[in-house]
Amino acid sequence: MMASLRTWTGRVAASVCALALSVSAAEWTGWTYYRLDQDVPEDPDVAARVTPYRAELKEIMERPLTTSTAVMPMEKPESALGNLMADILRHEANTAFEEEVHIALMNGRGLRITLPEGTIRVRTIYELMPFENHIAVLQFTGTQLAALADEIARYGGEPISGMHFVFHNGQARDIEVNGQPLDPERRYWLATNNWMANGGGELPTLWSPRNRVDLPVLIRDAFIEHLDGLTRLEPRLDGRIREEPLP
């Protein structure tokens, strides 16, 4: 029995691959690539069906949210973009969760573009955060958070809010949570995305929380709503993660 599979790859569908499968023998029998580019003529019937949706989508995506006063790249150990995104995540998690969320943590590699100077539109946030992740709130002891800080230090830093520490050679020290020294016995709530909580990334402490609550809040949607209420975005570095030699 033969079957065909069609798929595409890349940010935008650049090519389509038709694969002929031999199901009984579980063998590939061949494949053919069909490239979609400007040389492929537009189908009038498909264009007529898509046009109304394209116009509606453009109106949604081009809606201005706020204005950035500077270009904000993602950098390590700390960046204005990472600080902004982590601070918004913690604010939105505290809005949706019944207890205080002390810390928010994001993965820098999940921020896919440099935030430009000027008008920030809905489209900009979709380009920055193209994933359908929701907020996961995790509970850890202070001892676990110290281990997490070491993991972040070994990774060179990640966007974080509510926690400050200094690191050197992959070891964190002087760890504070909201201005107070980390208490090894206390339990803290940390907000992140479900991808990191489910085993994504390089921070294994996140995978063994004392408790977990998944919130029905898409992170990108929460960010869009938050930015829509801001007059402007200004880059801010406060030294929340610093690499310094031992005293």
BAFI-3210 file (N, C-alpha, C; in Angstrom, 3 decimals, decimal comma, padded with zeros to 6 digits):
// residues 247
n [1|2|3|4|5|6|7|8|9|10|11|12|13|14|15|16|17|18|19|20|21|22|23|24|25|26|27|28|29|30|31|32|33|34|35|36|37|38|39|40|41|42|43|44|45|46|47|48|49|50|51|52|53|54|55|56|57|58|59|60|61|62|63|64|65|66|67|68|69|70|71|72|73|74|75|76|77|78|79|80|81|82|83|84|85|86|87|88|89|90|91|92|93|94|95|96|97|98|99|100|101|102|103|104|105|106|107|108|109|110|111|112|113|114|115|116|117|118|119|120|121|122|123|124|125|126|127|128|129|130|131|132|133|134|135|136|137|138|139|140|141|142|143|144|145|146|147|148|149|150|151|152|153|154|155|156|157|158|159|160|161|162|163|164|165|166|167|168|169|170|171|172|173|174|175|176|177|178|179|180|181|182|183|184|185|186|187|188|189|190|191|192|193|194|195|196|197|198|199|200|201|202|203|204|205|206|207|208|209|210|211|212|213|214|215|216|217|218|219|220|221|222|223|224|225|226|227|228|229|230|231|232|233|234|235|236|237|238|239|240|241|242|243|244|245|246|247]
n.u [000,857|000,510|001,313|001,058|002,812|002,687|004,536|006,081|008,842|010,764|010,633|008,700|006,554|008,587|009,165|007,633|007,361|006,737|006,246|006,626|005,446|006,088|004,019|003,656|006,203|007,597|009,356|011,063|010,169|010,782|011,018|009,801|010,543|008,731|009,123|008,038|007,849|008,389|008,126|006,070|002,852|000,062|-002,899|-006,033|-008,543|-007,906|-006,677|-008,849|-010,353|-008,686|-008,134|-010,066|-009,534|-006,826|-006,783|-008,167|-006,470|-004,145|-004,963|-005,271|-002,648|-001,063|-001,732|-000,823|000,942|002,690|005,554|008,976|011,866|014,415|016,637|016,465|018,348|018,672|020,713|023,466|024,956|022,674|019,999|018,247|015,974|015,475|015,034|012,719|010,814|010,786|009,943|007,381|006,197|006,218|004,539|002,108|001,661|001,270|-001,090|-002,875|-002,642|-003,414|-001,770|001,252|003,587|006,904|009,134|010,071|010,952|012,481|013,336|016,043|016,612|014,146|013,187|012,911|013,656|015,404|014,153|012,795|013,592|011,133|007,761|005,968|004,276|001,423|002,207|004,985|005,337|004,433|006,465|008,606|007,881|007,019|005,688|003,162|002,973|002,003|001,527|003,257|003,248|005,501|006,498|009,181|011,740|013,972|016,500|016,399|016,131|018,619|020,192|019,092|019,898|022,653|022,633|021,635|023,742|025,837|024,931|025,275|023,468|020,000|016,820|015,317|013,225|012,714|014,675|018,032|021,489|025,030|027,592|030,280|032,450|030,411|029,110|026,708|026,215|025,394|022,576|019,422|015,916|013,497|014,785|015,473|017,590|018,048|016,092|016,781|014,900|012,413|009,466|008,983|007,230|007,544|007,277|007,137|007,467|005,441|006,940|009,620|009,088|008,285|010,543|012,126|015,048|017,981|017,923|017,626|016,578|014,113|012,418|011,567|009,578|008,127|005,476|002,993|001,220|-000,679|-001,509|-004,312|-003,331|-002,095|001,192|002,165|-000,203|-000,801|001,374|000,954|-001,427|-000,503|001,508|-000,045|-001,079|000,935|002,724|005,309|008,349|011,281|014,715|016,162|018,587|019,535|021,378|020,628|021,546|024,869|028,175|030,968|034,302|035,508|035,540]
n.v [-001,186|002,232|005,509|009,076|011,921|015,255|018,116|021,060|023,321|025,656|029,243|030,469|028,842|027,450|025,312|022,327|018,934|015,937|012,688|009,352|006,460|003,115|001,245|-001,415|-002,564|-000,832|001,089|003,841|004,932|006,927|010,486|013,788|017,167|020,179|023,409|026,415|029,580|032,925|032,305|030,574|030,616|032,554|031,121|031,887|031,211|030,298|032,616|034,388|033,280|033,566|036,286|037,962|037,072|037,630|040,411|040,974|039,772|041,288|043,754|043,161|042,353|044,588|046,429|049,052|048,873|049,984|052,145|051,730|053,068|052,485|050,192|046,796|044,156|040,591|039,601|038,243|038,327|039,619|041,528|044,319|043,612|040,977|041,523|043,112|041,301|039,225|040,640|041,408|038,888|038,011|039,933|039,414|036,771|037,082|038,488|036,560|034,393|032,905|033,116|034,813|035,325|034,950|034,979|035,169|033,422|033,114|031,654|032,724|032,039|031,645|034,109|035,507|037,603|040,750|043,402|046,120|049,658|052,215|051,982|049,396|046,660|044,385|042,357|042,445|041,282|038,699|037,880|038,049|036,207|033,372|031,116|028,912|029,035|028,552|029,974|028,488|027,864|027,245|025,617|025,930|025,030|027,154|026,031|024,529|026,651|027,846|025,913|026,133|028,745|028,313|026,693|028,490|030,279|028,691|028,490|030,998|032,992|033,955|035,392|036,893|037,671|039,218|037,871|038,283|037,863|037,204|035,796|033,471|031,509|029,611|029,416|030,581|033,340|035,386|035,468|036,851|037,273|039,308|041,424|040,326|038,091|034,791|032,240|029,109|027,276|028,210|028,255|029,071|030,618|030,294|031,606|030,416|029,289|026,676|024,986|025,055|024,119|021,562|020,174|021,332|023,136|024,048|023,750|021,773|021,734|022,950|020,943|019,437|020,400|021,296|021,707|022,357|024,536|025,003|027,718|028,987|030,817|032,240|033,081|034,920|036,287|037,499|039,208|040,928|042,173|043,456|045,213|046,840|048,661|050,401|053,461|053,854|051,977|051,619|050,868|048,951|048,196|046,562|045,126|042,573|040,002|039,327|038,903|038,385|038,378|036,385|037,903]
n.w [000,000|-000,780|000,334|000,732|001,943|002,824|003,579|005,094|005,532|007,538|008,412|006,829|004,542|002,390|000,789|-000,440|000,267|-001,262|-000,249|-001,037|000,430|001,369|003,027|003,850|003,638|005,128|004,087|002,530|-000,638|-002,311|-003,066|-003,766|-004,217|-004,084|-004,790|-003,352|-004,446|-005,768|-008,410|-008,746|-009,966|-008,805|-007,554|-008,677|-007,541|-004,947|-003,994|-003,960|-001,923|000,274|000,550|002,081|004,724|004,915|004,884|007,253|009,123|008,752|009,724|012,426|013,148|012,605|014,473|016,601|019,714|021,686|022,235|021,697|023,149|022,419|020,710|021,628|022,222|022,866|025,425|027,383|030,682|031,494|030,136|028,708|027,268|028,174|030,897|030,740|029,618|031,527|033,814|033,020|032,764|035,452|036,605|035,245|035,993|038,741|038,634|037,725|039,448|042,631|044,847|046,017|043,482|043,432|041,760|038,323|035,393|032,257|029,042|027,249|024,611|023,570|022,900|019,972|018,271|018,006|019,879|018,240|017,912|018,220|016,960|018,468|017,454|017,343|015,637|016,004|018,526|018,053|016,343|018,080|020,053|019,036|019,932|021,329|024,212|027,640|030,974|033,602|037,012|039,504|042,521|044,780|047,162|049,072|048,992|046,644|044,836|045,096|043,864|041,326|040,675|040,433|038,157|036,250|036,323|035,307|032,769|031,861|032,342|032,361|031,369|034,117|036,923|040,042|041,398|042,432|041,867|042,115|040,087|039,468|037,595|037,151|039,600|041,846|044,087|046,973|046,815|046,370|046,946|045,902|047,253|049,687|051,569|050,308|051,678|052,765|053,759|053,195|051,083|047,709|044,990|041,529|038,296|034,992|031,569|030,089|028,479|029,439|032,016|031,451|030,774|028,857|027,740|029,729|032,474|034,889|037,536|037,402|036,656|038,762|040,739|043,960|043,887|041,376|039,244|036,455|034,528|032,715|030,714|027,928|027,231|025,301|024,597|027,044|027,256|025,087|025,880|028,191|027,200|025,663|027,368|028,004|027,730|026,725|026,147|027,950|027,985|030,624|032,929|035,871|037,233|038,089|037,510|037,714|036,562|038,391|039,731|042,496|045,730]
ca.u [000,000|001,286|000,730|001,851|002,890|003,108|004,941|006,884|009,839|011,227|009,738|007,595|006,577|009,448|009,143|006,737|007,978|005,818|006,967|005,910|005,789|005,640|003,608|003,848|007,628|008,153|010,507|010,860|010,340|011,188|010,434|009,907|010,385|008,069|009,493|007,065|008,490|007,721|007,937|004,831|001,745|-001,011|-004,146|-007,073|-009,598|-007,361|-006,465|-010,154|-010,798|-007,776|-008,055|-010,770|-008,839|-005,550|-007,046|-008,527|-005,272|-003,237|-005,465|-004,957|-001,208|-000,432|-002,207|000,269|000,763|003,459|006,743|010,250|012,776|015,732|016,761|016,721|018,728|018,771|022,114|023,776|024,064|021,459|019,682|017,026|014,862|015,188|014,432|011,358|009,946|010,635|009,126|005,983|005,719|005,935|003,351|000,919|001,448|000,674|-002,470|-003,718|-002,455|-004,028|-000,725|002,302|004,629|008,094|010,168|009,698|012,126|012,219|014,489|016,442|016,549|012,762|012,935|013,478|014,136|015,743|013,027|013,271|013,210|009,969|006,443|005,856|002,952|001,067|003,074|006,309|005,335|004,356|007,796|009,457|007,454|006,150|005,237|001,878|003,255|001,211|002,251|003,293|003,736|006,159|006,916|010,481|012,363|015,114|017,635|016,249|016,398|020,067|020,679|018,665|020,774|023,910|022,398|021,559|025,109|026,609|024,407|025,661|022,391|018,703|015,914|014,742|012,627|012,485|015,877|019,316|022,664|026,323|028,154|031,638|032,776|029,236|028,612|025,971|026,352|024,654|021,265|018,311|014,587|012,783|015,539|015,758|018,437|017,341|015,879|016,804|013,747|011,150|008,981|008,770|006,566|008,269|006,513|007,905|006,575|005,226|008,007|010,727|008,620|008,102|011,816|012,888|016,107|019,181|017,790|016,876|015,856|012,725|011,630|011,194|009,023|007,330|004,081|002,877|-000,110|-000,673|-002,526|-004,856|-002,948|-001,042|002,159|002,189|-001,421|-000,660|002,335|000,303|-002,363|000,286|002,169|-001,072|-001,385|002,128|002,991|006,585|009,277|012,628|015,628|016,545|019,487|019,646|022,369|019,985|022,509|026,165|029,336|032,053|035,253|035,363|036,197]
ca.v [000,000|003,455|006,702|010,275|012,861|016,587|018,948|022,211|023,669|027,043|030,247|030,561|027,639|027,683|024,143|021,239|017,657|014,814|011,467|008,111|005,491|001,737|000,954|-002,825|-002,856|000,217|001,651|004,991|004,569|008,093|011,760|014,869|018,484|021,214|024,668|027,494|030,893|033,899|031,761|029,795|031,559|032,568|030,478|032,911|030,747|030,310|034,016|034,976|032,766|033,999|037,747|038,563|036,725|038,339|041,802|040,993|039,451|042,424|044,789|042,733|042,287|045,900|047,332|049,511|048,641|050,950|052,628|051,444|054,204|052,023|048,803|045,914|042,796|039,621|039,421|037,602|037,615|040,408|042,427|045,098|042,833|039,891|042,098|043,533|040,148|038,521|041,480|041,306|037,551|037,953|040,752|038,727|035,588|037,541|038,886|035,390|033,346|033,271|033,395|035,670|034,734|035,674|034,989|034,735|032,990|032,802|031,183|033,764|031,563|031,707|035,462|035,197|038,765|041,958|044,333|047,325|050,990|052,746|051,401|047,959|046,228|043,011|041,523|042,403|040,337|037,364|037,559|037,879|035,017|032,656|029,838|028,908|028,606|029,148|030,195|027,434|028,384|026,131|025,897|025,377|025,467|028,019|025,180|024,249|027,871|028,031|025,023|026,728|029,889|027,762|026,245|029,701|030,807|027,862|028,764|032,360|033,930|033,854|036,461|036,566|038,784|038,907|037,272|038,907|037,153|037,375|034,475|033,344|030,111|028,758|029,339|031,777|033,740|036,594|035,318|037,542|037,219|040,547|042,242|039,603|036,913|033,537|031,395|027,730|026,497|028,795|027,836|030,200|030,344|030,785|031,509|030,207|028,763|025,241|024,265|024,897|023,290|020,186|019,534|022,054|024,006|023,518|024,015|020,599|021,955|023,301|019,756|018,724|021,345|020,747|021,824|022,996|024,976|025,534|028,746|029,051|032,132|032,203|034,115|035,973|037,093|038,321|040,257|041,898|042,949|044,300|046,273|047,731|049,686|051,186|054,573|053,600|051,027|052,153|049,798|049,073|047,206|046,836|044,250|041,431|038,910|039,920|038,024|039,086|037,462|036,249|039,011]
ca.w [000,000|-000,907|000,959|000,490|003,051|002,396|004,696|004,710|006,530|007,555|009,012|005,898|003,712|001,238|-000,084|-000,081|-000,091|-001,375|000,044|-001,315|001,460|001,269|004,390|004,167|003,784|005,986|003,400|001,670|-002,051|-003,082|-002,671|-004,734|-003,615|-004,867|-004,168|-003,461|-004,441|-006,617|-009,756|-008,768|-010,176|-007,814|-007,946|-008,485|-006,642|-003,588|-003,635|-003,653|-000,625|001,332|000,635|003,228|005,961|004,908|005,260|008,672|009,884|008,687|010,629|013,790|013,368|012,483|015,522|017,473|021,142|022,463|021,535|022,349|023,009|021,991|020,278|022,772|021,877|023,952|025,759|028,659|031,600|031,697|029,028|028,896|026,727|029,104|032,103|030,415|029,432|032,805|034,706|032,581|033,110|036,894|036,849|034,736|036,823|039,998|038,352|037,471|040,452|043,911|045,816|045,485|042,648|043,846|040,726|036,973|034,642|030,859|028,281|026,311|023,226|023,122|022,397|018,674|017,531|018,758|019,902|017,539|018,379|017,518|017,219|018,711|017,015|017,663|014,800|016,608|019,642|017,452|015,845|019,250|020,806|018,090|020,477|022,038|025,584|028,712|032,224|034,617|038,285|040,174|043,893|045,133|048,399|048,861|048,621|045,218|044,080|045,069|042,810|040,066|040,412|039,925|036,778|035,429|036,264|034,378|031,429|031,511|032,620|031,683|031,805|035,417|037,658|041,446|041,977|042,127|042,365|041,461|039,835|038,949|037,283|037,265|040,970|042,255|045,482|047,342|046,174|047,020|046,330|046,212|048,184|050,924|051,366|050,046|052,846|052,287|054,228|052,722|049,758|046,811|043,712|040,355|037,043|033,770|030,538|030,220|027,783|030,378|033,127|030,968|030,458|027,852|028,227|030,385|033,910|035,375|038,791|037,072|036,334|039,989|041,724|045,061|043,465|040,058|038,813|035,096|034,370|031,354|030,214|026,928|027,589|024,281|024,730|028,245|026,958|024,209|026,707|029,090|026,432|025,132|028,364|028,295|026,823|026,052|026,747|028,098|028,425|032,032|033,521|037,307|037,837|038,756|037,356|037,386|036,650|039,074|040,379|043,944|046,441]
c.u [000,890|000,550|001,615|001,753|003,390|003,425|005,714|007,811|010,161|010,227|008,501|007,690|007,355|009,435|008,162|007,369|006,901|006,621|006,090|006,385|005,276|005,305|003,902|005,308|008,323|009,418|010,100|011,066|010,729|010,529|010,669|009,652|009,699|008,341|008,435|007,797|007,759|007,478|006,668|003,658|000,671|-002,258|-005,287|-008,151|-009,124|-007,181|-007,778|-010,660|-009,975|-007,840|-008,816|-010,070|-007,509|-005,746|-007,368|-007,295|-004,283|-003,679|-005,134|-003,468|-000,528|-000,887|-001,045|-000,068|001,430|004,656|007,979|011,214|014,170|015,639|017,117|017,059|018,687|020,244|022,254|024,895|022,734|021,248|018,394|015,812|014,481|014,541|012,980|010,411|009,722|009,779|007,649|005,408|005,373|004,679|002,085|000,616|000,815|-000,768|-003,389|-003,675|-002,930|-003,007|000,349|003,296|005,885|009,084|009,532|010,982|011,721|013,483|014,821|016,362|015,132|012,351|013,650|013,954|014,638|014,549|013,473|012,914|012,005|008,695|006,525|004,420|002,661|001,964|004,463|006,372|005,174|005,706|008,759|009,166|006,497|005,516|003,952|002,076|002,326|002,060|002,126|003,909|004,227|006,601|008,226|010,875|013,507|016,346|017,584|016,563|017,883|020,690|020,306|019,546|022,126|023,762|022,326|022,950|025,952|026,173|024,737|024,594|021,149|017,836|015,195|014,209|012,387|013,671|017,106|020,428|023,885|026,861|029,574|031,931|031,603|028,691|027,957|026,216|025,554|023,259|020,196|017,031|013,812|013,457|015,900|016,660|017,609|017,287|015,828|015,558|012,415|010,759|008,590|008,027|007,346|007,414|007,481|006,940|006,499|006,301|009,182|010,325|008,506|009,406|012,623|013,965|017,178|019,133|016,987|016,164|014,388|011,837|011,167|010,656|008,302|005,853|004,067|001,429|000,040|-001,831|-003,016|-004,607|-001,828|-000,096|002,169|000,959|-001,343|000,309|001,716|-000,647|-001,608|000,903|001,174|-001,419|-000,207|002,324|004,267|007,383|010,657|013,547|016,091|017,413|019,650|020,616|021,782|020,801|023,819|027,261|030,500|033,011|035,012|036,098|037,514]
c.v [001,231|004,604|007,884|011,196|014,184|017,424|020,139|022,570|025,147|027,967|030,416|029,340|027,908|026,501|023,120|019,953|016,588|013,536|010,264|007,065|004,113|001,268|-000,491|-003,147|-001,860|000,806|002,894|004,544|005,757|009,346|012,788|016,188|019,434|022,546|025,731|028,822|031,797|033,390|030,921|030,757|031,436|031,911|031,458|032,494|030,778|031,753|034,682|034,524|033,343|035,500|038,341|038,290|037,466|039,788|041,911|040,734|040,622|043,519|044,445|042,856|043,654|046,887|047,754|049,286|049,725|051,381|052,295|052,600|053,790|050,597|047,951|044,511|041,888|039,336|038,718|038,372|038,328|041,281|043,164|044,329|041,707|040,392|042,468|042,339|039,394|039,319|041,405|039,946|037,466|038,763|040,008|037,466|035,978|037,983|037,674|034,349|033,829|033,566|034,280|034,852|035,564|035,907|034,626|034,454|032,620|032,234|032,215|033,331|031,566|033,088|035,574|036,389|039,816|042,896|045,650|048,609|051,456|052,006|049,891|047,558|044,800|042,054|041,375|041,353|038,907|036,938|037,302|036,559|034,197|031,383|029,991|028,404|029,289|029,265|028,963|028,035|027,193|026,547|025,178|025,813|026,420|027,228|024,837|025,479|028,185|027,145|025,566|027,916|029,426|027,302|027,435|030,296|030,008|028,099|030,187|033,399|033,632|035,018|036,067|037,833|038,339|038,283|038,037|037,993|037,503|035,977|034,573|031,859|029,171|028,587|030,660|032,063|035,025|036,601|036,020|037,326|038,431|041,326|041,576|038,405|035,648|032,688|029,941|026,927|027,011|028,218|029,078|029,717|031,027|030,573|031,321|029,763|027,246|024,423|024,028|023,981|021,824|019,509|020,216|022,912|023,269|023,672|022,890|020,784|022,280|022,078|018,987|019,691|020,607|020,751|022,533|023,336|025,563|026,505|028,785|030,414|031,944|033,379|035,244|036,866|038,017|039,468|041,333|042,783|043,907|045,480|047,284|048,849|050,580|052,291|054,344|052,561|051,659|051,048|050,038|047,896|047,563|045,892|043,038|040,144|039,521|038,863|038,820|038,069|037,411|037,390|038,561]
c.w [000,000|-000,225|000,642|001,693|002,519|003,625|004,185|005,855|006,454|008,206|008,170|005,005|002,439|000,291|000,455|-000,575|-000,123|-001,210|-000,267|-000,323|001,090|002,672|004,761|004,425|004,696|005,386|002,636|000,231|-002,910|-002,585|-003,765|-004,020|-004,591|-004,169|-004,428|-003,364|-005,422|-008,035|-009,881|-008,925|-009,101|-008,375|-007,666|-007,490|-005,191|-003,113|-003,238|-002,288|000,531|001,576|001,816|004,560|006,066|005,351|006,749|009,537|009,890|009,641|012,075|014,067|013,341|013,560|016,419|018,939|021,976|021,631|022,354|022,094|022,530|021,460|021,493|022,284|023,105|024,196|027,104|029,341|031,842|030,478|029,324|028,378|027,681|030,376|031,869|030,341|030,742|033,782|034,319|032,948|034,596|037,233|036,419|035,542|038,153|039,812|038,275|038,582|041,809|045,007|045,183|044,666|042,857|042,715|039,390|036,200|033,222|030,223|027,206|024,867|022,676|022,657|021,060|017,856|018,512|018,721|019,280|018,277|017,575|017,881|017,378|018,406|017,489|016,881|015,407|017,710|019,132|016,904|017,000|019,959|019,942|018,642|021,282|023,471|026,583|029,977|033,118|035,876|039,110|041,572|044,206|046,539|048,060|048,454|047,136|044,374|044,040|043,995|041,434|039,695|039,885|038,474|035,825|035,253|035,271|032,935|030,971|031,744|031,800|032,155|033,094|036,064|039,084|042,140|041,506|042,627|041,530|041,187|039,290|038,758|037,539|038,659|041,347|043,727|045,704|046,708|047,017|046,228|046,822|047,343|049,490|050,648|051,172|051,315|052,393|052,639|053,687|051,370|048,952|045,565|042,589|039,112|035,884|032,690|030,630|029,514|028,716|031,532|032,734|030,562|029,384|028,479|028,998|031,902|034,574|036,699|038,527|036,906|037,568|041,046|042,845|044,713|042,113|039,772|037,410|034,943|032,927|030,717|029,198|027,154|026,571|024,383|025,942|028,010|026,082|025,009|027,615|028,338|025,898|026,110|028,709|027,266|026,036|026,826|026,788|028,607|029,854|032,446|034,995|038,003|038,517|038,605|036,906|037,500|037,218|039,661|041,868|044,633|047,088]
res [m|m|a|s|l|r|t|w|t|g|r|v|a|a|s|v|c|a|l|a|l|s|v|s|a|a|e|w|t|g|w|t|y|y|r|l|d|q|d|v|p|e|d|p|d|v|a|a|r|v|t|p|y|r|a|e|l|k|e|i|m|e|r|p|l|t|t|s|t|a|v|m|p|m|e|k|p|e|s|a|l|g|n|l|m|a|d|i|l|r|h|e|a|n|t|a|f|e|e|e|v|h|i|a|l|m|n|g|r|g|l|r|i|t|l|p|e|g|t|i|r|v|r|t|i|y|e|l|m|p|f|e|n|h|i|a|v|l|q|f|t|g|t|q|l|a|a|l|a|d|e|i|a|r|y|g|g|e|p|i|s|g|m|h|f|v|f|h|n|g|q|a|r|d|i|e|v|n|g|q|p|l|d|p|e|r|r|y|w|l|a|t|n|n|w|m|a|n|g|g|g|e|l|p|t|l|w|s|p|r|n|r|v|d|l|p|v|l|i|r|d|a|f|i|e|h|l|d|g|l|t|r|l|e|p|r|l|d|g|r|i|r|e|e|p|l|p]
***
